[in-house]
Amino acid sequence: MIHEPDAQGLAEWFERGIADERSDDTLWLVAEDDGQVVGVIEAVVNRPSPDARWQLQRDLSRVRLVITALAVAEGYRRKGAGTALMEAAQTWGRRKGAEVAVTDTNLSSPLSVPFYENRMGYDRQAVILRKTLAPE
């Protein structure tokens, strides 16, 4: 079952999130067309934890740029807004010391998977498995 966000209070929730103070390792950018926001990206630089040298996943010992959200308005998809946002985030991440960039997306998405793999050059590295647990 697909759940849409609750429209009641959604705009205020976004506004609070935008107004919140963020660390220097968090980035929010928007793409605009004639003053109208047509896309948004949020990214974070994750630095290795003190126990990184014992981690089994190699990337956990690297400074990582994590793309936590990318959204482009439907009428602006495949017109360069997403690419521009991703490139800006990657440039910012490199300047912050990131060695690798990661993100996740819905594997069945006919738009985002080709975008990340073909357009942006990302490789599949993991599979996230999910199961809905019914109450007992």
Chimera marker file (.cmm) of the C-alpha trace (Angstrom):
<marker_set name="trace">
<marker id="1" x="0.000" y="0.000" z="0.000" r="1" g="1" b="0" radius="0.5"/>
<marker id="2" x="1.396" y="3.422" z="-0.973" r="1" g="1" b="0" radius="0.5"/>
<marker id="3" x="0.948" y="6.217" z="1.526" r="1" g="1" b="0" radius="0.5"/>
<marker id="4" x="1.057" y="9.840" z="0.432" r="1" g="1" b="0" radius="0.5"/>
<marker id="5" x="2.354" y="12.444" z="2.888" r="1" g="1" b="0" radius="0.5"/>
<marker id="6" x="-0.359" y="14.022" z="4.992" r="1" g="1" b="0" radius="0.5"/>
<marker id="7" x="-1.104" y="17.369" z="3.305" r="1" g="1" b="0" radius="0.5"/>
<marker id="8" x="-2.279" y="18.858" z="6.605" r="1" g="1" b="0" radius="0.5"/>
<marker id="9" x="0.734" y="20.785" z="7.913" r="1" g="1" b="0" radius="0.5"/>
<marker id="10" x="3.123" y="19.557" z="5.199" r="1" g="1" b="0" radius="0.5"/>
<marker id="11" x="4.145" y="23.044" z="4.032" r="1" g="1" b="0" radius="0.5"/>
<marker id="12" x="4.798" y="24.147" z="7.621" r="1" g="1" b="0" radius="0.5"/>
<marker id="13" x="6.849" y="21.011" z="8.259" r="1" g="1" b="0" radius="0.5"/>
<marker id="14" x="9.030" y="21.800" z="5.225" r="1" g="1" b="0" radius="0.5"/>
<marker id="15" x="9.384" y="25.425" z="6.301" r="1" g="1" b="0" radius="0.5"/>
<marker id="16" x="10.514" y="24.385" z="9.792" r="1" g="1" b="0" radius="0.5"/>
<marker id="17" x="13.049" y="22.016" z="8.261" r="1" g="1" b="0" radius="0.5"/>
<marker id="18" x="14.413" y="24.747" z="6.015" r="1" g="1" b="0" radius="0.5"/>
<marker id="19" x="14.643" y="27.211" z="8.907" r="1" g="1" b="0" radius="0.5"/>
<marker id="20" x="16.417" y="24.740" z="11.233" r="1" g="1" b="0" radius="0.5"/>
<marker id="21" x="20.096" y="25.342" z="11.792" r="1" g="1" b="0" radius="0.5"/>
<marker id="22" x="22.266" y="22.789" z="10.015" r="1" g="1" b="0" radius="0.5"/>
<marker id="23" x="25.867" y="21.723" z="10.474" r="1" g="1" b="0" radius="0.5"/>
<marker id="24" x="28.560" y="22.711" z="7.992" r="1" g="1" b="0" radius="0.5"/>
<marker id="25" x="28.419" y="19.124" z="6.729" r="1" g="1" b="0" radius="0.5"/>
<marker id="26" x="24.804" y="19.446" z="5.521" r="1" g="1" b="0" radius="0.5"/>
<marker id="27" x="23.792" y="20.963" z="2.186" r="1" g="1" b="0" radius="0.5"/>
<marker id="28" x="20.397" y="22.024" z="0.864" r="1" g="1" b="0" radius="0.5"/>
<marker id="29" x="20.142" y="23.453" z="-2.639" r="1" g="1" b="0" radius="0.5"/>
<marker id="30" x="17.223" y="24.333" z="-4.872" r="1" g="1" b="0" radius="0.5"/>
<marker id="31" x="16.891" y="24.662" z="-8.635" r="1" g="1" b="0" radius="0.5"/>
<marker id="32" x="14.764" y="27.570" z="-9.759" r="1" g="1" b="0" radius="0.5"/>
<marker id="33" x="13.070" y="28.613" z="-12.958" r="1" g="1" b="0" radius="0.5"/>
<marker id="34" x="11.976" y="32.247" z="-13.040" r="1" g="1" b="0" radius="0.5"/>
<marker id="35" x="11.813" y="32.378" z="-9.234" r="1" g="1" b="0" radius="0.5"/>
<marker id="36" x="9.884" y="29.116" z="-8.889" r="1" g="1" b="0" radius="0.5"/>
<marker id="37" x="11.527" y="26.184" z="-7.081" r="1" g="1" b="0" radius="0.5"/>
<marker id="38" x="11.593" y="23.228" z="-9.485" r="1" g="1" b="0" radius="0.5"/>
<marker id="39" x="14.006" y="20.933" z="-7.682" r="1" g="1" b="0" radius="0.5"/>
<marker id="40" x="15.703" y="20.340" z="-4.361" r="1" g="1" b="0" radius="0.5"/>
<marker id="41" x="18.618" y="18.290" z="-3.082" r="1" g="1" b="0" radius="0.5"/>
<marker id="42" x="19.788" y="17.508" z="0.422" r="1" g="1" b="0" radius="0.5"/>
<marker id="43" x="23.203" y="16.024" z="1.051" r="1" g="1" b="0" radius="0.5"/>
<marker id="44" x="25.344" y="15.284" z="4.071" r="1" g="1" b="0" radius="0.5"/>
<marker id="45" x="29.036" y="14.575" z="4.507" r="1" g="1" b="0" radius="0.5"/>
<marker id="46" x="29.532" y="11.596" z="6.806" r="1" g="1" b="0" radius="0.5"/>
<marker id="47" x="32.954" y="11.287" z="8.343" r="1" g="1" b="0" radius="0.5"/>
<marker id="48" x="34.448" y="7.994" z="9.525" r="1" g="1" b="0" radius="0.5"/>
<marker id="49" x="33.653" y="7.036" z="13.087" r="1" g="1" b="0" radius="0.5"/>
<marker id="50" x="36.496" y="6.349" z="15.546" r="1" g="1" b="0" radius="0.5"/>
<marker id="51" x="36.040" y="2.582" z="15.049" r="1" g="1" b="0" radius="0.5"/>
<marker id="52" x="36.115" y="2.811" z="11.234" r="1" g="1" b="0" radius="0.5"/>
<marker id="53" x="39.294" y="0.751" z="10.923" r="1" g="1" b="0" radius="0.5"/>
<marker id="54" x="37.407" y="-2.281" z="12.252" r="1" g="1" b="0" radius="0.5"/>
<marker id="55" x="34.313" y="-1.861" z="10.094" r="1" g="1" b="0" radius="0.5"/>
<marker id="56" x="33.610" y="-4.610" z="7.578" r="1" g="1" b="0" radius="0.5"/>
<marker id="57" x="32.253" y="-2.182" z="4.997" r="1" g="1" b="0" radius="0.5"/>
<marker id="58" x="35.212" y="-0.403" z="3.440" r="1" g="1" b="0" radius="0.5"/>
<marker id="59" x="33.302" y="2.808" z="2.656" r="1" g="1" b="0" radius="0.5"/>
<marker id="60" x="32.694" y="3.402" z="6.378" r="1" g="1" b="0" radius="0.5"/>
<marker id="61" x="36.391" y="4.298" z="6.715" r="1" g="1" b="0" radius="0.5"/>
<marker id="62" x="36.062" y="6.989" z="4.026" r="1" g="1" b="0" radius="0.5"/>
<marker id="63" x="34.539" y="10.452" z="4.063" r="1" g="1" b="0" radius="0.5"/>
<marker id="64" x="31.214" y="9.923" z="2.275" r="1" g="1" b="0" radius="0.5"/>
<marker id="65" x="28.842" y="12.289" z="0.530" r="1" g="1" b="0" radius="0.5"/>
<marker id="66" x="25.344" y="10.939" z="1.138" r="1" g="1" b="0" radius="0.5"/>
<marker id="67" x="22.586" y="12.261" z="-1.101" r="1" g="1" b="0" radius="0.5"/>
<marker id="68" x="19.625" y="11.989" z="1.244" r="1" g="1" b="0" radius="0.5"/>
<marker id="69" x="16.992" y="13.543" z="-1.016" r="1" g="1" b="0" radius="0.5"/>
<marker id="70" x="16.624" y="14.663" z="-4.618" r="1" g="1" b="0" radius="0.5"/>
<marker id="71" x="13.303" y="15.782" z="-6.050" r="1" g="1" b="0" radius="0.5"/>
<marker id="72" x="12.500" y="17.529" z="-9.319" r="1" g="1" b="0" radius="0.5"/>
<marker id="73" x="9.055" y="18.772" z="-10.322" r="1" g="1" b="0" radius="0.5"/>
<marker id="74" x="7.488" y="16.556" z="-12.970" r="1" g="1" b="0" radius="0.5"/>
<marker id="75" x="7.519" y="19.187" z="-15.723" r="1" g="1" b="0" radius="0.5"/>
<marker id="76" x="11.254" y="19.764" z="-15.210" r="1" g="1" b="0" radius="0.5"/>
<marker id="77" x="12.483" y="16.178" z="-15.266" r="1" g="1" b="0" radius="0.5"/>
<marker id="78" x="14.959" y="15.230" z="-18.003" r="1" g="1" b="0" radius="0.5"/>
<marker id="79" x="15.740" y="18.902" z="-18.569" r="1" g="1" b="0" radius="0.5"/>
<marker id="80" x="18.929" y="19.175" z="-16.502" r="1" g="1" b="0" radius="0.5"/>
<marker id="81" x="17.691" y="20.343" z="-13.100" r="1" g="1" b="0" radius="0.5"/>
<marker id="82" x="18.474" y="17.055" z="-11.340" r="1" g="1" b="0" radius="0.5"/>
<marker id="83" x="21.863" y="16.786" z="-13.033" r="1" g="1" b="0" radius="0.5"/>
<marker id="84" x="22.766" y="20.343" z="-12.033" r="1" g="1" b="0" radius="0.5"/>
<marker id="85" x="21.743" y="19.694" z="-8.422" r="1" g="1" b="0" radius="0.5"/>
<marker id="86" x="23.693" y="16.427" z="-8.267" r="1" g="1" b="0" radius="0.5"/>
<marker id="87" x="26.800" y="17.975" z="-9.809" r="1" g="1" b="0" radius="0.5"/>
<marker id="88" x="26.674" y="20.897" z="-7.379" r="1" g="1" b="0" radius="0.5"/>
<marker id="89" x="26.306" y="18.523" z="-4.419" r="1" g="1" b="0" radius="0.5"/>
<marker id="90" x="29.184" y="16.349" z="-5.633" r="1" g="1" b="0" radius="0.5"/>
<marker id="91" x="31.429" y="19.400" z="-6.086" r="1" g="1" b="0" radius="0.5"/>
<marker id="92" x="30.525" y="20.572" z="-2.580" r="1" g="1" b="0" radius="0.5"/>
<marker id="93" x="31.200" y="17.074" z="-1.214" r="1" g="1" b="0" radius="0.5"/>
<marker id="94" x="34.636" y="16.902" z="-2.852" r="1" g="1" b="0" radius="0.5"/>
<marker id="95" x="35.518" y="20.263" z="-1.292" r="1" g="1" b="0" radius="0.5"/>
<marker id="96" x="34.500" y="18.847" z="2.094" r="1" g="1" b="0" radius="0.5"/>
<marker id="97" x="36.842" y="15.878" z="1.588" r="1" g="1" b="0" radius="0.5"/>
<marker id="98" x="34.372" y="13.252" z="0.364" r="1" g="1" b="0" radius="0.5"/>
<marker id="99" x="35.977" y="10.329" z="-1.423" r="1" g="1" b="0" radius="0.5"/>
<marker id="100" x="32.778" y="8.552" z="-2.418" r="1" g="1" b="0" radius="0.5"/>
<marker id="101" x="29.150" y="9.540" z="-3.000" r="1" g="1" b="0" radius="0.5"/>
<marker id="102" x="26.217" y="7.297" z="-2.133" r="1" g="1" b="0" radius="0.5"/>
<marker id="103" x="22.458" y="7.426" z="-2.349" r="1" g="1" b="0" radius="0.5"/>
<marker id="104" x="19.543" y="5.040" z="-2.446" r="1" g="1" b="0" radius="0.5"/>
<marker id="105" x="16.401" y="4.901" z="-4.507" r="1" g="1" b="0" radius="0.5"/>
<marker id="106" x="13.494" y="2.630" z="-5.273" r="1" g="1" b="0" radius="0.5"/>
<marker id="107" x="14.822" y="-0.178" z="-7.457" r="1" g="1" b="0" radius="0.5"/>
<marker id="108" x="11.601" y="-0.285" z="-9.476" r="1" g="1" b="0" radius="0.5"/>
<marker id="109" x="11.686" y="3.427" z="-10.367" r="1" g="1" b="0" radius="0.5"/>
<marker id="110" x="11.787" y="3.837" z="-14.160" r="1" g="1" b="0" radius="0.5"/>
<marker id="111" x="13.208" y="7.368" z="-13.750" r="1" g="1" b="0" radius="0.5"/>
<marker id="112" x="15.626" y="7.422" z="-10.848" r="1" g="1" b="0" radius="0.5"/>
<marker id="113" x="17.540" y="4.184" z="-11.464" r="1" g="1" b="0" radius="0.5"/>
<marker id="114" x="18.531" y="5.118" z="-15.049" r="1" g="1" b="0" radius="0.5"/>
<marker id="115" x="19.234" y="8.680" z="-13.914" r="1" g="1" b="0" radius="0.5"/>
<marker id="116" x="21.682" y="7.616" z="-11.203" r="1" g="1" b="0" radius="0.5"/>
<marker id="117" x="23.291" y="4.798" z="-13.194" r="1" g="1" b="0" radius="0.5"/>
<marker id="118" x="23.395" y="6.160" z="-16.738" r="1" g="1" b="0" radius="0.5"/>
<marker id="119" x="23.361" y="9.913" z="-16.281" r="1" g="1" b="0" radius="0.5"/>
<marker id="120" x="25.304" y="10.319" z="-13.032" r="1" g="1" b="0" radius="0.5"/>
<marker id="121" x="27.589" y="7.251" z="-13.207" r="1" g="1" b="0" radius="0.5"/>
<marker id="122" x="26.585" y="5.591" z="-9.939" r="1" g="1" b="0" radius="0.5"/>
<marker id="123" x="27.007" y="1.812" z="-9.555" r="1" g="1" b="0" radius="0.5"/>
<marker id="124" x="24.775" y="-0.564" z="-7.630" r="1" g="1" b="0" radius="0.5"/>
<marker id="125" x="26.598" y="-1.647" z="-4.494" r="1" g="1" b="0" radius="0.5"/>
<marker id="126" x="23.934" y="-3.043" z="-2.227" r="1" g="1" b="0" radius="0.5"/>
<marker id="127" x="20.382" y="-4.250" z="-2.033" r="1" g="1" b="0" radius="0.5"/>
<marker id="128" x="18.141" y="-3.099" z="0.781" r="1" g="1" b="0" radius="0.5"/>
<marker id="129" x="15.677" y="-5.785" z="1.741" r="1" g="1" b="0" radius="0.5"/>
<marker id="130" x="12.405" y="-4.783" z="3.352" r="1" g="1" b="0" radius="0.5"/>
<marker id="131" x="9.491" y="-6.661" z="4.848" r="1" g="1" b="0" radius="0.5"/>
<marker id="132" x="6.306" y="-5.263" z="6.344" r="1" g="1" b="0" radius="0.5"/>
<marker id="133" x="5.600" y="-6.938" z="9.658" r="1" g="1" b="0" radius="0.5"/>
<marker id="134" x="1.970" y="-7.546" z="10.422" r="1" g="1" b="0" radius="0.5"/>
<marker id="135" x="0.969" y="-7.144" z="14.060" r="1" g="1" b="0" radius="0.5"/>
<marker id="136" x="0.495" y="-10.371" z="15.955" r="1" g="1" b="0" radius="0.5"/>
<link id1="1" id2="2" r="1" g="1" b="0" radius="0.2"/>
<link id1="2" id2="3" r="1" g="1" b="0" radius="0.2"/>
<link id1="3" id2="4" r="1" g="1" b="0" radius="0.2"/>
<link id1="4" id2="5" r="1" g="1" b="0" radius="0.2"/>
<link id1="5" id2="6" r="1" g="1" b="0" radius="0.2"/>
<link id1="6" id2="7" r="1" g="1" b="0" radius="0.2"/>
<link id1="7" id2="8" r="1" g="1" b="0" radius="0.2"/>
<link id1="8" id2="9" r="1" g="1" b="0" radius="0.2"/>
<link id1="9" id2="10" r="1" g="1" b="0" radius="0.2"/>
<link id1="10" id2="11" r="1" g="1" b="0" radius="0.2"/>
<link id1="11" id2="12" r="1" g="1" b="0" radius="0.2"/>
<link id1="12" id2="13" r="1" g="1" b="0" radius="0.2"/>
<link id1="13" id2="14" r="1" g="1" b="0" radius="0.2"/>
<link id1="14" id2="15" r="1" g="1" b="0" radius="0.2"/>
<link id1="15" id2="16" r="1" g="1" b="0" radius="0.2"/>
<link id1="16" id2="17" r="1" g="1" b="0" radius="0.2"/>
<link id1="17" id2="18" r="1" g="1" b="0" radius="0.2"/>
<link id1="18" id2="19" r="1" g="1" b="0" radius="0.2"/>
<link id1="19" id2="20" r="1" g="1" b="0" radius="0.2"/>
<link id1="20" id2="21" r="1" g="1" b="0" radius="0.2"/>
<link id1="21" id2="22" r="1" g="1" b="0" radius="0.2"/>
<link id1="22" id2="23" r="1" g="1" b="0" radius="0.2"/>
<link id1="23" id2="24" r="1" g="1" b="0" radius="0.2"/>
<link id1="24" id2="25" r="1" g="1" b="0" radius="0.2"/>
<link id1="25" id2="26" r="1" g="1" b="0" radius="0.2"/>
<link id1="26" id2="27" r="1" g="1" b="0" radius="0.2"/>
<link id1="27" id2="28" r="1" g="1" b="0" radius="0.2"/>
<link id1="28" id2="29" r="1" g="1" b="0" radius="0.2"/>
<link id1="29" id2="30" r="1" g="1" b="0" radius="0.2"/>
<link id1="30" id2="31" r="1" g="1" b="0" radius="0.2"/>
<link id1="31" id2="32" r="1" g="1" b="0" radius="0.2"/>
<link id1="32" id2="33" r="1" g="1" b="0" radius="0.2"/>
<link id1="33" id2="34" r="1" g="1" b="0" radius="0.2"/>
<link id1="34" id2="35" r="1" g="1" b="0" radius="0.2"/>
<link id1="35" id2="36" r="1" g="1" b="0" radius="0.2"/>
<link id1="36" id2="37" r="1" g="1" b="0" radius="0.2"/>
<link id1="37" id2="38" r="1" g="1" b="0" radius="0.2"/>
<link id1="38" id2="39" r="1" g="1" b="0" radius="0.2"/>
<link id1="39" id2="40" r="1" g="1" b="0" radius="0.2"/>
<link id1="40" id2="41" r="1" g="1" b="0" radius="0.2"/>
<link id1="41" id2="42" r="1" g="1" b="0" radius="0.2"/>
<link id1="42" id2="43" r="1" g="1" b="0" radius="0.2"/>
<link id1="43" id2="44" r="1" g="1" b="0" radius="0.2"/>
<link id1="44" id2="45" r="1" g="1" b="0" radius="0.2"/>
<link id1="45" id2="46" r="1" g="1" b="0" radius="0.2"/>
<link id1="46" id2="47" r="1" g="1" b="0" radius="0.2"/>
<link id1="47" id2="48" r="1" g="1" b="0" radius="0.2"/>
<link id1="48" id2="49" r="1" g="1" b="0" radius="0.2"/>
<link id1="49" id2="50" r="1" g="1" b="0" radius="0.2"/>
<link id1="50" id2="51" r="1" g="1" b="0" radius="0.2"/>
<link id1="51" id2="52" r="1" g="1" b="0" radius="0.2"/>
<link id1="52" id2="53" r="1" g="1" b="0" radius="0.2"/>
<link id1="53" id2="54" r="1" g="1" b="0" radius="0.2"/>
<link id1="54" id2="55" r="1" g="1" b="0" radius="0.2"/>
<link id1="55" id2="56" r="1" g="1" b="0" radius="0.2"/>
<link id1="56" id2="57" r="1" g="1" b="0" radius="0.2"/>
<link id1="57" id2="58" r="1" g="1" b="0" radius="0.2"/>
<link id1="58" id2="59" r="1" g="1" b="0" radius="0.2"/>
<link id1="59" id2="60" r="1" g="1" b="0" radius="0.2"/>
<link id1="60" id2="61" r="1" g="1" b="0" radius="0.2"/>
<link id1="61" id2="62" r="1" g="1" b="0" radius="0.2"/>
<link id1="62" id2="63" r="1" g="1" b="0" radius="0.2"/>
<link id1="63" id2="64" r="1" g="1" b="0" radius="0.2"/>
<link id1="64" id2="65" r="1" g="1" b="0" radius="0.2"/>
<link id1="65" id2="66" r="1" g="1" b="0" radius="0.2"/>
<link id1="66" id2="67" r="1" g="1" b="0" radius="0.2"/>
<link id1="67" id2="68" r="1" g="1" b="0" radius="0.2"/>
<link id1="68" id2="69" r="1" g="1" b="0" radius="0.2"/>
<link id1="69" id2="70" r="1" g="1" b="0" radius="0.2"/>
<link id1="70" id2="71" r="1" g="1" b="0" radius="0.2"/>
<link id1="71" id2="72" r="1" g="1" b="0" radius="0.2"/>
<link id1="72" id2="73" r="1" g="1" b="0" radius="0.2"/>
<link id1="73" id2="74" r="1" g="1" b="0" radius="0.2"/>
<link id1="74" id2="75" r="1" g="1" b="0" radius="0.2"/>
<link id1="75" id2="76" r="1" g="1" b="0" radius="0.2"/>
<link id1="76" id2="77" r="1" g="1" b="0" radius="0.2"/>
<link id1="77" id2="78" r="1" g="1" b="0" radius="0.2"/>
<link id1="78" id2="79" r="1" g="1" b="0" radius="0.2"/>
<link id1="79" id2="80" r="1" g="1" b="0" radius="0.2"/>
<link id1="80" id2="81" r="1" g="1" b="0" radius="0.2"/>
<link id1="81" id2="82" r="1" g="1" b="0" radius="0.2"/>
<link id1="82" id2="83" r="1" g="1" b="0" radius="0.2"/>
<link id1="83" id2="84" r="1" g="1" b="0" radius="0.2"/>
<link id1="84" id2="85" r="1" g="1" b="0" radius="0.2"/>
<link id1="85" id2="86" r="1" g="1" b="0" radius="0.2"/>
<link id1="86" id2="87" r="1" g="1" b="0" radius="0.2"/>
<link id1="87" id2="88" r="1" g="1" b="0" radius="0.2"/>
<link id1="88" id2="89" r="1" g="1" b="0" radius="0.2"/>
<link id1="89" id2="90" r="1" g="1" b="0" radius="0.2"/>
<link id1="90" id2="91" r="1" g="1" b="0" radius="0.2"/>
<link id1="91" id2="92" r="1" g="1" b="0" radius="0.2"/>
<link id1="92" id2="93" r="1" g="1" b="0" radius="0.2"/>
<link id1="93" id2="94" r="1" g="1" b="0" radius="0.2"/>
<link id1="94" id2="95" r="1" g="1" b="0" radius="0.2"/>
<link id1="95" id2="96" r="1" g="1" b="0" radius="0.2"/>
<link id1="96" id2="97" r="1" g="1" b="0" radius="0.2"/>
<link id1="97" id2="98" r="1" g="1" b="0" radius="0.2"/>
<link id1="98" id2="99" r="1" g="1" b="0" radius="0.2"/>
<link id1="99" id2="100" r="1" g="1" b="0" radius="0.2"/>
<link id1="100" id2="101" r="1" g="1" b="0" radius="0.2"/>
<link id1="101" id2="102" r="1" g="1" b="0" radius="0.2"/>
<link id1="102" id2="103" r="1" g="1" b="0" radius="0.2"/>
<link id1="103" id2="104" r="1" g="1" b="0" radius="0.2"/>
<link id1="104" id2="105" r="1" g="1" b="0" radius="0.2"/>
<link id1="105" id2="106" r="1" g="1" b="0" radius="0.2"/>
<link id1="106" id2="107" r="1" g="1" b="0" radius="0.2"/>
<link id1="107" id2="108" r="1" g="1" b="0" radius="0.2"/>
<link id1="108" id2="109" r="1" g="1" b="0" radius="0.2"/>
<link id1="109" id2="110" r="1" g="1" b="0" radius="0.2"/>
<link id1="110" id2="111" r="1" g="1" b="0" radius="0.2"/>
<link id1="111" id2="112" r="1" g="1" b="0" radius="0.2"/>
<link id1="112" id2="113" r="1" g="1" b="0" radius="0.2"/>
<link id1="113" id2="114" r="1" g="1" b="0" radius="0.2"/>
<link id1="114" id2="115" r="1" g="1" b="0" radius="0.2"/>
<link id1="115" id2="116" r="1" g="1" b="0" radius="0.2"/>
<link id1="116" id2="117" r="1" g="1" b="0" radius="0.2"/>
<link id1="117" id2="118" r="1" g="1" b="0" radius="0.2"/>
<link id1="118" id2="119" r="1" g="1" b="0" radius="0.2"/>
<link id1="119" id2="120" r="1" g="1" b="0" radius="0.2"/>
<link id1="120" id2="121" r="1" g="1" b="0" radius="0.2"/>
<link id1="121" id2="122" r="1" g="1" b="0" radius="0.2"/>
<link id1="122" id2="123" r="1" g="1" b="0" radius="0.2"/>
<link id1="123" id2="124" r="1" g="1" b="0" radius="0.2"/>
<link id1="124" id2="125" r="1" g="1" b="0" radius="0.2"/>
<link id1="125" id2="126" r="1" g="1" b="0" radius="0.2"/>
<link id1="126" id2="127" r="1" g="1" b="0" radius="0.2"/>
<link id1="127" id2="128" r="1" g="1" b="0" radius="0.2"/>
<link id1="128" id2="129" r="1" g="1" b="0" radius="0.2"/>
<link id1="129" id2="130" r="1" g="1" b="0" radius="0.2"/>
<link id1="130" id2="131" r="1" g="1" b="0" radius="0.2"/>
<link id1="131" id2="132" r="1" g="1" b="0" radius="0.2"/>
<link id1="132" id2="133" r="1" g="1" b="0" radius="0.2"/>
<link id1="133" id2="134" r="1" g="1" b="0" radius="0.2"/>
<link id1="134" id2="135" r="1" g="1" b="0" radius="0.2"/>
<link id1="135" id2="136" r="1" g="1" b="0" radius="0.2"/>
</marker_set>
